Amino acid sequence: MPSITNHVRRLRFDANEMSQQALADAVGVTRQTIIAIEKNKYSPSLEVAFKIAQVFGCSIEEVFSYQ
């Protein structure tokens, strides 16, 4: 079981159903990276994690959780 989970998919949905591609473009990664992050198959770098939080205007703790 992954130790880091996230709420990226819910945040995208709440942000007028932002597409994975739109988030990827805003953060500077590929759509495949966003897919992997959402499926908890990949933990992003700290820089990417902060950029994702910034896109949604929330804290990094509101996007990612560590168990």
All heavy atoms as a GROMACS GRO file, in nm:
protein
  529
    1MET      N    1   0.085  -0.119   0.000
    1MET     CA    2   0.000   0.000   0.000
    1MET      C    3   0.088   0.124   0.000
    1MET      O    4   0.184   0.132   0.076
    1MET     CB    5  -0.090  -0.003   0.124
    1MET     CG    6  -0.190   0.108   0.128
    1MET     SD    7  -0.327   0.058   0.234
    1MET     CE    8  -0.430   0.198   0.211
    2PRO      N    9   0.054   0.223  -0.086
    2PRO     CA   10   0.140   0.341  -0.093
    2PRO      C   11   0.136   0.422   0.036
    2PRO      O   12   0.032   0.428   0.103
    2PRO     CB   13   0.081   0.420  -0.209
    2PRO     CG   14  -0.059   0.372  -0.223
    2PRO     CD   15  -0.058   0.230  -0.177
    3SER      N   16   0.248   0.483   0.071
    3SER     CA   17   0.252   0.564   0.192
    3SER      C   18   0.209   0.708   0.164
    3SER      O   19   0.172   0.779   0.254
    3SER     CB   20   0.392   0.560   0.253
    3SER     OG   21   0.487   0.605   0.159
    4ILE      N   22   0.216   0.750   0.037
    4ILE     CA   23   0.170   0.883  -0.001
    4ILE      C   24   0.046   0.869  -0.088
    4ILE      O   25   0.049   0.799  -0.189
    4ILE     CB   26   0.279   0.962  -0.076
    4ILE    CG1   27   0.399   0.985   0.015
    4ILE    CG2   28   0.224   1.096  -0.126
    4ILE    CD1   29   0.514   1.057  -0.051
    5THR      N   30  -0.062   0.931  -0.047
    5THR     CA   31  -0.184   0.932  -0.126
    5THR      C   32  -0.214   1.076  -0.165
    5THR      O   33  -0.153   1.170  -0.112
    5THR     CB   34  -0.302   0.872  -0.047
    5THR    OG1   35  -0.319   0.946   0.074
    5THR    CG2   36  -0.279   0.725  -0.015
    6ASN      N   37  -0.308   1.095  -0.257
    6ASN     CA   38  -0.336   1.231  -0.301
    6ASN      C   39  -0.483   1.248  -0.338
    6ASN      O   40  -0.557   1.152  -0.352
    6ASN     CB   41  -0.246   1.266  -0.420
    6ASN     CG   42  -0.283   1.190  -0.545
    6ASN    OD1   43  -0.380   1.221  -0.612
    6ASN    ND2   44  -0.205   1.086  -0.577
    7HIS      N   45  -0.519   1.375  -0.353
    7HIS     CA   46  -0.656   1.414  -0.388
    7HIS      C   47  -0.658   1.488  -0.521
    7HIS      O   48  -0.746   1.571  -0.544
    7HIS     CB   49  -0.715   1.503  -0.277
    7HIS     CG   50  -0.713   1.439  -0.142
    7HIS    ND1   51  -0.797   1.336  -0.108
    7HIS    CD2   52  -0.635   1.460  -0.035
    7HIS    CE1   53  -0.771   1.298   0.016
    7HIS    NE2   54  -0.673   1.371   0.062
    8VAL      N   55  -0.563   1.460  -0.608
    8VAL     CA   56  -0.551   1.532  -0.734
    8VAL      C   57  -0.676   1.517  -0.819
    8VAL      O   58  -0.729   1.615  -0.873
    8VAL     CB   59  -0.424   1.489  -0.812
    8VAL    CG1   60  -0.420   1.556  -0.949
    8VAL    CG2   61  -0.299   1.522  -0.732
    9ARG      N   62  -0.726   1.396  -0.830
    9ARG     CA   63  -0.844   1.373  -0.914
    9ARG      C   64  -0.964   1.455  -0.865
    9ARG      O   65  -1.034   1.518  -0.943
    9ARG     CB   66  -0.877   1.224  -0.917
    9ARG     CG   67  -0.985   1.191  -1.016
    9ARG     CD   68  -1.007   1.040  -1.022
    9ARG     NE   69  -1.084   1.009  -1.139
    9ARG     CZ   70  -1.061   0.907  -1.220
    9ARG    NH1   71  -0.962   0.825  -1.196
    9ARG    NH2   72  -1.137   0.885  -1.324
   10ARG      N   73  -0.989   1.454  -0.734
   10ARG     CA   74  -1.101   1.530  -0.677
   10ARG      C   75  -1.079   1.680  -0.698
   10ARG      O   76  -1.173   1.753  -0.732
   10ARG     CB   77  -1.117   1.501  -0.528
   10ARG     CG   78  -1.233   1.579  -0.465
   10ARG     CD   79  -1.248   1.557  -0.316
   10ARG     NE   80  -1.126   1.578  -0.240
   10ARG     CZ   81  -1.076   1.700  -0.208
   10ARG    NH1   82  -1.137   1.809  -0.247
   10ARG    NH2   83  -0.967   1.709  -0.136
   11LEU      N   84  -0.956   1.726  -0.678
   11LEU     CA   85  -0.928   1.868  -0.697
   11LEU      C   86  -0.951   1.911  -0.843
   11LEU      O   87  -1.004   2.019  -0.869
   11LEU     CB   88  -0.784   1.900  -0.655
   11LEU     CG   89  -0.761   1.898  -0.503
   11LEU    CD1   90  -0.612   1.890  -0.472
   11LEU    CD2   91  -0.824   2.019  -0.437
   12ARG      N   92  -0.913   1.824  -0.936
   12ARG     CA   93  -0.939   1.854  -1.078
   12ARG      C   94  -1.088   1.864  -1.104
   12ARG      O   95  -1.136   1.954  -1.171
   12ARG     CB   96  -0.880   1.745  -1.170
   12ARG     CG   97  -0.734   1.757  -1.196
   12ARG     CD   98  -0.687   1.670  -1.313
   12ARG     NE   99  -0.730   1.531  -1.310
   12ARG     CZ  100  -0.830   1.480  -1.383
   12ARG    NH1  101  -0.898   1.554  -1.466
   12ARG    NH2  102  -0.859   1.352  -1.374
   13PHE      N  103  -1.163   1.770  -1.048
   13PHE     CA  104  -1.308   1.768  -1.067
   13PHE      C  105  -1.370   1.896  -1.011
   13PHE      O  106  -1.455   1.959  -1.074
   13PHE     CB  107  -1.370   1.645  -1.000
   13PHE     CG  108  -1.518   1.635  -1.022
   13PHE    CD1  109  -1.569   1.582  -1.140
   13PHE    CD2  110  -1.607   1.678  -0.926
   13PHE    CE1  111  -1.706   1.574  -1.161
   13PHE    CE2  112  -1.744   1.670  -0.946
   13PHE     CZ  113  -1.794   1.618  -1.065
   14ASP      N  114  -1.324   1.935  -0.890
   14ASP     CA  115  -1.377   2.055  -0.825
   14ASP      C  116  -1.337   2.183  -0.899
   14ASP      O  117  -1.401   2.286  -0.883
   14ASP     CB  118  -1.329   2.062  -0.680
   14ASP     CG  119  -1.392   1.954  -0.593
   14ASP    OD1  120  -1.489   1.888  -0.637
   14ASP    OD2  121  -1.342   1.932  -0.480
   15ALA      N  122  -1.230   2.177  -0.977
   15ALA     CA  123  -1.183   2.293  -1.053
   15ALA      C  124  -1.245   2.291  -1.194
   15ALA      O  125  -1.175   2.288  -1.296
   15ALA     CB  126  -1.031   2.294  -1.060
   16ASN      N  127  -1.378   2.289  -1.197
   16ASN     CA  128  -1.451   2.286  -1.324
   16ASN      C  129  -1.409   2.170  -1.413
   16ASN      O  130  -1.396   2.184  -1.534
   16ASN     CB  131  -1.434   2.419  -1.400
   16ASN     CG  132  -1.499   2.534  -1.327
   16ASN    OD1  133  -1.608   2.520  -1.274
   16ASN    ND2  134  -1.430   2.646  -1.321
   17GLU      N  135  -1.384   2.055  -1.350
   17GLU     CA  136  -1.346   1.933  -1.422
   17GLU      C  137  -1.225   1.956  -1.512
   17GLU      O  138  -1.224   1.918  -1.629
   17GLU     CB  139  -1.466   1.876  -1.499
   17GLU     CG  140  -1.580   1.839  -1.405
   17GLU     CD  141  -1.697   1.771  -1.475
   17GLU    OE1  142  -1.677   1.711  -1.582
   17GLU    OE2  143  -1.808   1.777  -1.421
   18MET      N  144  -1.122   2.018  -1.456
   18MET     CA  145  -0.997   2.041  -1.528
   18MET      C  146  -0.945   1.909  -1.584
   18MET      O  147  -0.948   1.807  -1.516
   18MET     CB  148  -0.893   2.100  -1.431
   18MET     CG  149  -0.754   2.117  -1.492
   18MET     SD  150  -0.629   2.161  -1.368
   18MET     CE  151  -0.675   2.329  -1.334
   19SER      N  152  -0.899   1.912  -1.707
   19SER     CA  153  -0.847   1.789  -1.768
   19SER      C  154  -0.709   1.756  -1.714
   19SER      O  155  -0.638   1.843  -1.662
   19SER     CB  156  -0.840   1.805  -1.920
   19SER     OG  157  -0.737   1.896  -1.955
   20GLN      N  158  -0.672   1.630  -1.727
   20GLN     CA  159  -0.538   1.589  -1.687
   20GLN      C  160  -0.434   1.665  -1.769
   20GLN      O  161  -0.331   1.704  -1.717
   20GLN     CB  162  -0.521   1.438  -1.707
   20GLN     CG  163  -0.601   1.356  -1.609
   20GLN     CD  164  -0.604   1.208  -1.644
   20GLN    OE1  165  -0.599   1.170  -1.761
   20GLN    NE2  166  -0.613   1.124  -1.542
   21GLN      N  167  -0.463   1.686  -1.897
   21GLN     CA  168  -0.369   1.757  -1.984
   21GLN      C  169  -0.352   1.903  -1.940
   21GLN      O  170  -0.241   1.955  -1.939
   21GLN     CB  171  -0.415   1.752  -2.130
   21GLN     CG  172  -0.312   1.809  -2.227
   21GLN     CD  173  -0.182   1.730  -2.226
   21GLN    OE1  174  -0.182   1.610  -2.255
   21GLN    NE2  175  -0.071   1.795  -2.193
   22ALA      N  176  -0.462   1.968  -1.902
   22ALA     CA  177  -0.454   2.107  -1.858
   22ALA      C  178  -0.369   2.118  -1.731
   22ALA      O  179  -0.287   2.210  -1.718
   22ALA     CB  180  -0.594   2.164  -1.833
   23LEU      N  181  -0.387   2.024  -1.638
   23LEU     CA  182  -0.305   2.024  -1.517
   23LEU      C  183  -0.159   1.997  -1.552
   23LEU      O  184  -0.069   2.065  -1.502
   23LEU     CB  185  -0.357   1.920  -1.417
   23LEU     CG  186  -0.276   1.907  -1.288
   23LEU    CD1  187  -0.266   2.041  -1.214
   23LEU    CD2  188  -0.336   1.800  -1.198
   24ALA      N  189  -0.136   1.900  -1.638
   24ALA     CA  190   0.000   1.868  -1.679
   24ALA      C  191   0.069   1.990  -1.741
   24ALA      O  192   0.184   2.021  -1.708
   24ALA     CB  193   0.000   1.752  -1.779
   25ASP      N  194  -0.002   2.062  -1.828
   25ASP     CA  195   0.053   2.182  -1.891
   25ASP      C  196   0.085   2.289  -1.787
   25ASP      O  197   0.189   2.355  -1.793
   25ASP     CB  198  -0.044   2.237  -1.995
   25ASP     CG  199  -0.059   2.146  -2.117
   25ASP    OD1  200   0.024   2.055  -2.136
   25ASP    OD2  201  -0.156   2.166  -2.192
   26ALA      N  202  -0.006   2.306  -1.691
   26ALA     CA  203   0.014   2.409  -1.587
   26ALA      C  204   0.133   2.378  -1.497
   26ALA      O  205   0.200   2.469  -1.449
   26ALA     CB  206  -0.114   2.423  -1.503
   27VAL      N  207   0.158   2.249  -1.476
   27VAL     CA  208   0.264   2.207  -1.385
   27VAL      C  209   0.397   2.185  -1.459
   27VAL      O  210   0.504   2.193  -1.399
   27VAL     CB  211   0.221   2.079  -1.310
   27VAL    CG1  212   0.331   2.023  -1.224
   27VAL    CG2  213   0.098   2.108  -1.224
   28GLY      N  214   0.390   2.157  -1.589
   28GLY     CA  215   0.511   2.134  -1.666
   28GLY      C  216   0.555   1.989  -1.671
   28GLY      O  217   0.674   1.959  -1.674
   29VAL      N  218   0.456   1.898  -1.667
   29VAL     CA  219   0.485   1.755  -1.677
   29VAL      C  220   0.396   1.696  -1.787
   29VAL      O  221   0.314   1.766  -1.844
   29VAL     CB  222   0.460   1.680  -1.543
   29VAL    CG1  223   0.552   1.732  -1.433
   29VAL    CG2  224   0.314   1.693  -1.499
   30THR      N  225   0.411   1.568  -1.812
   30THR     CA  226   0.327   1.502  -1.913
   30THR      C  227   0.195   1.457  -1.852
   30THR      O  228   0.184   1.442  -1.729
   30THR     CB  229   0.397   1.379  -1.973
   30THR    OG1  230   0.413   1.281  -1.870
   30THR    CG2  231   0.532   1.415  -2.034
   31ARG      N  232   0.097   1.434  -1.938
   31ARG     CA  233  -0.032   1.382  -1.892
   31ARG      C  234  -0.012   1.246  -1.827
   31ARG      O  235  -0.078   1.213  -1.729
   31ARG     CB  236  -0.128   1.371  -2.011
   31ARG     CG  237  -0.264   1.316  -1.973
   31ARG     CD  238  -0.364   1.326  -2.089
   31ARG     NE  239  -0.481   1.247  -2.058
   31ARG     CZ  240  -0.500   1.122  -2.099
   31ARG    NH1  241  -0.412   1.062  -2.176
   31ARG    NH2  242  -0.610   1.056  -2.064
   32GLN      N  243   0.081   1.167  -1.880
   32GLN     CA  244   0.109   1.034  -1.823
   32GLN      C  245   0.157   1.046  -1.678
   32GLN      O  246   0.124   0.961  -1.595
   32GLN     CB  247   0.213   0.960  -1.908
   32GLN     CG  248   0.158   0.908  -2.040
   32GLN     CD  249   0.134   1.016  -2.145
   32GLN    OE1  250   0.193   1.124  -2.140
   32GLN    NE2  251   0.048   0.988  -2.241
   33THR      N  252   0.231   1.151  -1.648
   33THR     CA  253   0.277   1.174  -1.511
   33THR      C  254   0.159   1.201  -1.419
   33THR      O  255   0.150   1.146  -1.309
   33THR     CB  256   0.378   1.290  -1.505
   33THR    OG1  257   0.491   1.256  -1.585
   33THR    CG2  258   0.423   1.318  -1.363
   34ILE      N  259   0.066   1.284  -1.465
   34ILE     CA  260  -0.054   1.314  -1.384
   34ILE      C  261  -0.135   1.187  -1.362
   34ILE      O  262  -0.182   1.161  -1.250
   34ILE     CB  263  -0.140   1.424  -1.452
   34ILE    CG1  264  -0.063   1.555  -1.466
   34ILE    CG2  265  -0.271   1.444  -1.375
   34ILE    CD1  266  -0.014   1.617  -1.336
   35ILE      N  267  -0.151   1.106  -1.466
   35ILE     CA  268  -0.224   0.979  -1.452
   35ILE      C  269  -0.158   0.891  -1.345
   35ILE      O  270  -0.226   0.836  -1.259
   35ILE     CB  271  -0.230   0.905  -1.588
   35ILE    CG1  272  -0.319   0.981  -1.687
   35ILE    CG2  273  -0.280   0.761  -1.570
   35ILE    CD1  274  -0.307   0.933  -1.830
   36ALA      N  275  -0.027   0.878  -1.352
   36ALA     CA  276   0.046   0.794  -1.256
   36ALA      C  277   0.033   0.848  -1.114
   36ALA      O  278   0.016   0.771  -1.019
   36ALA     CB  279   0.194   0.783  -1.296
   37ILE      N  280   0.039   0.980  -1.099
   37ILE     CA  281   0.023   1.041  -0.966
   37ILE      C  282  -0.117   1.011  -0.912
   37ILE      O  283  -0.132   0.969  -0.797
   37ILE     CB  284   0.049   1.193  -0.971
   37ILE    CG1  285   0.197   1.222  -0.999
   37ILE    CG2  286   0.005   1.260  -0.840
   37ILE    CD1  287   0.228   1.367  -1.032
   38GLU      N  288  -0.220   1.031  -0.995
   38GLU     CA  289  -0.358   1.007  -0.952
   38GLU      C  290  -0.381   0.863  -0.910
   38GLU      O  291  -0.460   0.836  -0.821
   38GLU     CB  292  -0.456   1.045  -1.062
   38GLU     CG  293  -0.471   1.194  -1.080
   38GLU     CD  294  -0.581   1.232  -1.179
   38GLU    OE1  295  -0.646   1.141  -1.235
   38GLU    OE2  296  -0.601   1.353  -1.200
   39LYS      N  297  -0.314   0.770  -0.976
   39LYS     CA  298  -0.330   0.627  -0.945
   39LYS      C  299  -0.238   0.582  -0.832
   39LYS      O  300  -0.230   0.463  -0.802
   39LYS     CB  301  -0.304   0.543  -1.070
   39LYS     CG  302  -0.408   0.559  -1.178
   39LYS     CD  303  -0.378   0.472  -1.297
   39LYS     CE  304  -0.487   0.480  -1.402
   39LYS     NZ  305  -0.458   0.396  -1.518
   40ASN      N  306  -0.168   0.677  -0.770
   40ASN     CA  307  -0.073   0.647  -0.662
   40ASN      C  308   0.035   0.550  -0.706
   40ASN      O  309   0.088   0.473  -0.626
   40ASN     CB  310  -0.146   0.594  -0.537
   40ASN     CG  311  -0.231   0.701  -0.472
   40ASN    OD1  312  -0.187   0.813  -0.452
   40ASN    ND2  313  -0.354   0.666  -0.441
   41LYS      N  314   0.070   0.554  -0.835
   41LYS     CA  315   0.178   0.469  -0.887
   41LYS      C  316   0.309   0.545  -0.892
   41LYS      O  317   0.414   0.488  -0.920
   41LYS     CB  318   0.143   0.416  -1.026
   41LYS     CG  319   0.023   0.322  -1.025
   41LYS     CD  320   0.002   0.260  -1.160
   41LYS     CE  321  -0.120   0.169  -1.164
   41LYS     NZ  322  -0.109   0.052  -1.078
   42TYR      N  323   0.302   0.675  -0.868
   42TYR     CA  324   0.422   0.760  -0.877
   42TYR      C  325   0.409   0.874  -0.777
   42TYR      O  326   0.304   0.939  -0.769
   42TYR     CB  327   0.432   0.817  -1.020
   42TYR     CG  328   0.540   0.921  -1.039
   42TYR    CD1  329   0.674   0.884  -1.041
   42TYR    CD2  330   0.509   1.055  -1.054
   42TYR    CE1  331   0.774   0.978  -1.059
   42TYR    CE2  332   0.608   1.151  -1.072
   42TYR     CZ  333   0.740   1.112  -1.074
   42TYR     OH  334   0.838   1.205  -1.091
   43SER      N  335   0.514   0.896  -0.699
   43SER     CA  336   0.518   1.010  -0.607
   43SER      C  337   0.597   1.121  -0.674
   43SER      O  338   0.714   1.100  -0.709
   43SER     CB  339   0.584   0.970  -0.475
   43SER     OG  340   0.504   0.878  -0.406
   44PRO      N  341   0.536   1.236  -0.692
   44PRO     CA  342   0.605   1.344  -0.763
   44PRO      C  343   0.719   1.402  -0.681
   44PRO      O  344   0.724   1.386  -0.559
   44PRO     CB  345   0.495   1.448  -0.783
   44PRO     CG  346   0.403   1.427  -0.668
   44PRO     CD  347   0.403   1.277  -0.645
   45SER      N  348   0.808   1.473  -0.751
   45SER     CA  349   0.913   1.546  -0.681
   45SER      C  350   0.848   1.653  -0.594
   45SER      O  351   0.731   1.690  -0.615
   45SER     CB  352   1.007   1.612  -0.782
   45SER     OG  353   0.938   1.717  -0.850
   46LEU      N  354   0.922   1.701  -0.501
   46LEU     CA  355   0.871   1.807  -0.414
   46LEU      C  356   0.831   1.929  -0.496
   46LEU      O  357   0.726   1.991  -0.471
   46LEU     CB  358   0.978   1.844  -0.310
   46LEU     CG  359   0.934   1.917  -0.186
   46LEU    CD1  360   0.818   1.847  -0.118
   46LEU    CD2  361   1.051   1.931  -0.091
   47GLU      N  362   0.911   1.963  -0.596
   47GLU     CA  363   0.880   2.078  -0.682
   47GLU      C  364   0.747   2.060  -0.753
   47GLU      O  365   0.663   2.151  -0.755
   47GLU     CB  366   0.992   2.098  -0.784
   47GLU     CG  367   0.969   2.218  -0.874
   47GLU     CD  368   1.080   2.238  -0.976
   47GLU    OE1  369   1.176   2.158  -0.980
   47GLU    OE2  370   1.069   2.332  -1.054
   48VAL      N  371   0.726   1.942  -0.811
   48VAL     CA  372   0.600   1.914  -0.882
   48VAL      C  373   0.482   1.915  -0.784
   48VAL      O  374   0.375   1.968  -0.814
   48VAL     CB  375   0.608   1.782  -0.961
   48VAL    CG1  376   0.471   1.740  -1.014
   48VAL    CG2  377   0.707   1.796  -1.076
   49ALA      N  378   0.503   1.859  -0.665
   49ALA     CA  379   0.396   1.857  -0.564
   49ALA      C  380   0.355   1.998  -0.527
   49ALA      O  381   0.235   2.029  -0.519
   49ALA     CB  382   0.443   1.780  -0.441
   50PHE      N  383   0.452   2.087  -0.507
   50PHE     CA  384   0.420   2.226  -0.474
   50PHE      C  385   0.350   2.295  -0.590
   50PHE      O  386   0.257   2.374  -0.570
   50PHE     CB  387   0.547   2.304  -0.436
   50PHE     CG  388   0.581   2.293  -0.290
   50PHE    CD1  389   0.691   2.218  -0.249
   50PHE    CD2  390   0.506   2.358  -0.193
   50PHE    CE1  391   0.724   2.207  -0.115
   50PHE    CE2  392   0.539   2.348  -0.058
   50PHE     CZ  393   0.648   2.272  -0.018
   51LYS      N  394   0.392   2.266  -0.713
   51LYS     CA  395   0.328   2.328  -0.830
   51LYS      C  396   0.184   2.284  -0.843
   51LYS      O  397   0.096   2.365  -0.875
   51LYS     CB  398   0.405   2.292  -0.958
   51LYS     CG  399   0.535   2.369  -0.974
   51LYS     CD  400   0.604   2.328  -1.103
   51LYS     CE  401   0.733   2.405  -1.125
   51LYS     NZ  402   0.798   2.364  -1.250
   52ILE      N  403   0.156   2.157  -0.817
   52ILE     CA  404   0.018   2.107  -0.821
   52ILE      C  405  -0.067   2.180  -0.718
   52ILE      O  406  -0.176   2.227  -0.748
   52ILE     CB  407   0.013   1.954  -0.801
   52ILE    CG1  408   0.073   1.883  -0.923
   52ILE    CG2  409  -0.130   1.908  -0.776
   52ILE    CD1  410   0.094   1.733  -0.905
   53ALA      N  411  -0.015   2.192  -0.596
   53ALA     CA  412  -0.088   2.262  -0.490
   53ALA      C  413  -0.114   2.407  -0.531
   53ALA      O  414  -0.224   2.460  -0.510
   53ALA     CB  415  -0.011   2.256  -0.359
   54GLN      N  416  -0.014   2.470  -0.591
   54GLN     CA  417  -0.027   2.609  -0.633
   54GLN      C  418  -0.135   2.627  -0.739
   54GLN      O  419  -0.213   2.722  -0.735
   54GLN     CB  420   0.108   2.658  -0.686
   54GLN     CG  421   0.120   2.807  -0.706
   54GLN     CD  422   0.261   2.849  -0.740
   54GLN    OE1  423   0.330   2.780  -0.816
   54GLN    NE2  424   0.305   2.959  -0.684
   55VAL      N  425  -0.143   2.533  -0.834
   55VAL     CA  426  -0.246   2.539  -0.938
   55VAL      C  427  -0.385   2.543  -0.876
   55VAL      O  428  -0.473   2.616  -0.920
   55VAL     CB  429  -0.233   2.420  -1.036
   55VAL    CG1  430  -0.358   2.406  -1.122
   55VAL    CG2  431  -0.109   2.435  -1.123
   56PHE      N  432  -0.404   2.464  -0.771
   56PHE     CA  433  -0.536   2.456  -0.706
   56PHE      C  434  -0.553   2.556  -0.593
   56PHE      O  435  -0.658   2.561  -0.530
   56PHE     CB  436  -0.561   2.313  -0.654
   56PHE     CG  437  -0.571   2.212  -0.765
   56PHE    CD1  438  -0.480   2.109  -0.776
   56PHE    CD2  439  -0.672   2.220  -0.860
   56PHE    CE1  440  -0.487   2.015  -0.878
   56PHE    CE2  441  -0.681   2.128  -0.963
   56PHE     CZ  442  -0.589   2.026  -0.972
   57GLY      N  443  -0.450   2.636  -0.566
   57GLY     CA  444  -0.459   2.738  -0.462
   57GLY      C  445  -0.477   2.682  -0.324
   57GLY      O  446  -0.550   2.736  -0.242
   58CYS      N  447  -0.410   2.570  -0.298
   58CYS     CA  448  -0.421   2.509  -0.166
   58CYS      C  449  -0.283   2.467  -0.115
   58CYS      O  450  -0.184   2.477  -0.187
   58CYS     CB  451  -0.518   2.391  -0.168
   58CYS     SG  452  -0.475   2.260  -0.283
   59SER      N  453  -0.279   2.421   0.008
   59SER     CA  454  -0.152   2.379   0.066
   59SER      C  455  -0.116   2.239   0.015
   59SER      O  456  -0.203   2.163  -0.030
   59SER     CB  457  -0.159   2.376   0.218
   59SER     OG  458  -0.241   2.268   0.261
   60ILE      N  459   0.010   2.207   0.024
   60ILE     CA  460   0.056   2.076  -0.022
   60ILE      C  461  -0.011   1.964   0.059
   60ILE      O  462  -0.040   1.857   0.006
   60ILE     CB  463   0.210   2.068  -0.018
   60ILE    CG1  464   0.260   1.955  -0.107
   60ILE    CG2  465   0.262   2.060   0.123
   60ILE    CD1  466   0.407   1.964  -0.139
   61GLU      N  467  -0.042   1.993   0.187
   61GLU     CA  468  -0.108   1.892   0.272
   61GLU      C  469  -0.252   1.867   0.230
   61GLU      O  470  -0.307   1.762   0.261
   61GLU     CB  471  -0.105   1.936   0.420
   61GLU     CG  472   0.032   1.935   0.481
   61GLU     CD  473   0.108   2.067   0.461
   61GLU    OE1  474   0.054   2.158   0.392
   61GLU    OE2  475   0.219   2.079   0.512
   62GLU      N  476  -0.312   1.962   0.159
   62GLU     CA  477  -0.448   1.942   0.110
   62GLU      C  478  -0.449   1.857  -0.017
   62GLU      O  479  -0.554   1.804  -0.055
   62GLU     CB  480  -0.515   2.077   0.081
   62GLU     CG  481  -0.545   2.157   0.207
   62GLU     CD  482  -0.596   2.296   0.175
   62GLU    OE1  483  -0.514   2.385   0.149
   62GLU    OE2  484  -0.720   2.313   0.175
   63VAL      N  485  -0.334   1.844  -0.082
   63VAL     CA  486  -0.323   1.763  -0.203
   63VAL      C  487  -0.269   1.624  -0.172
   63VAL      O  488  -0.321   1.525  -0.219
   63VAL     CB  489  -0.232   1.831  -0.308
   63VAL    CG1  490  -0.226   1.748  -0.435
   63VAL    CG2  491  -0.278   1.973  -0.338
   64PHE      N  492  -0.165   1.619  -0.088
   64PHE     CA  493  -0.097   1.492  -0.060
   64PHE      C  494  -0.103   1.459   0.088
   64PHE      O  495  -0.095   1.548   0.173
   64PHE     CB  496   0.051   1.501  -0.103
   64PHE     CG  497   0.067   1.522  -0.251
   64PHE    CD1  498   0.081   1.649  -0.304
   64PHE    CD2  499   0.065   1.414  -0.338
   64PHE    CE1  500   0.093   1.669  -0.440
   64PHE    CE2  501   0.078   1.433  -0.475
   64PHE     CZ  502   0.092   1.561  -0.526
   65SER      N  503  -0.116   1.331   0.118
   65SER     CA  504  -0.117   1.283   0.256
   65SER      C  505  -0.011   1.175   0.270
   65SER      O  506   0.007   1.093   0.180
   65SER     CB  507  -0.253   1.221   0.291
   65SER     OG  508  -0.356   1.314   0.271
   66TYR      N  509   0.056   1.175   0.384
   66TYR     CA  510   0.157   1.074   0.412
   66TYR      C  511   0.112   0.990   0.529
   66TYR      O  512   0.083   1.042   0.636
   66TYR     CB  513   0.293   1.140   0.442
   66TYR     CG  514   0.401   1.039   0.472
   66TYR    CD1  515   0.459   0.965   0.370
   66TYR    CD2  516   0.443   1.019   0.603
   66TYR    CE1  517   0.557   0.871   0.398
   66TYR    CE2  518   0.541   0.925   0.630
   66TYR     CZ  519   0.598   0.852   0.528
   66TYR     OH  520   0.695   0.761   0.556
   67GLN      N  521   0.104   0.857   0.508
   67GLN     CA  522   0.063   0.766   0.614
   67GLN      C  523   0.184   0.703   0.679
   67GLN      O  524   0.267   0.649   0.612
   67GLN     CB  525  -0.026   0.655   0.559
   67GLN     CG  526  -0.173   0.686   0.567
   67GLN     CD  527  -0.220   0.779   0.456
   67GLN    OE1  528  -0.176   0.771   0.346
   67GLN    NE2  529  -0.311   0.868   0.488
   0.00000   0.00000   0.00000
